[in-house]
């Protein structure tokens, strides 16, 4: 992934997790060159997951809000198709 502008930040991470990250790097077959790449990818995937969850919840709320209307529309469509 190409980043147009990256910022340096400081994070605190426990030793066990850091060792696990280092082990991933060592066993990755050069997929990751350093800790920053692993952590950056993990954060990107986490943010994508949160955004997807938010979007799905908004969609569920729309369906809940319009349940009766959607049911009537579906029933009308089924009746119309049954005539064909």
C-alpha positions, 0 to 999 in steps of 0.5 A: 500500500502506498502512503502519501504522508506518514506520521511518526507516533509513539505507542506503548506495547507489552513485551509479550506482544512485541515478542510475538510481532518479532516472531512474525517478522522472523517467520514471515519470509520477508513479508514484513521488514520491520515492526512498523510494517506489521503494526501499520498493517494490523491497524489498517485492518482493524480500522477497516473492520470497525468501519465495516461493522459501523456500516453494517449496523447502519444498514441493519438500523435502516432495515429495522426502521423500514421493516414494514415497508420493505415487507409490503414491497416484497409481497407486492413484488412476489404477487406481481411475479406470480402473475407472469 
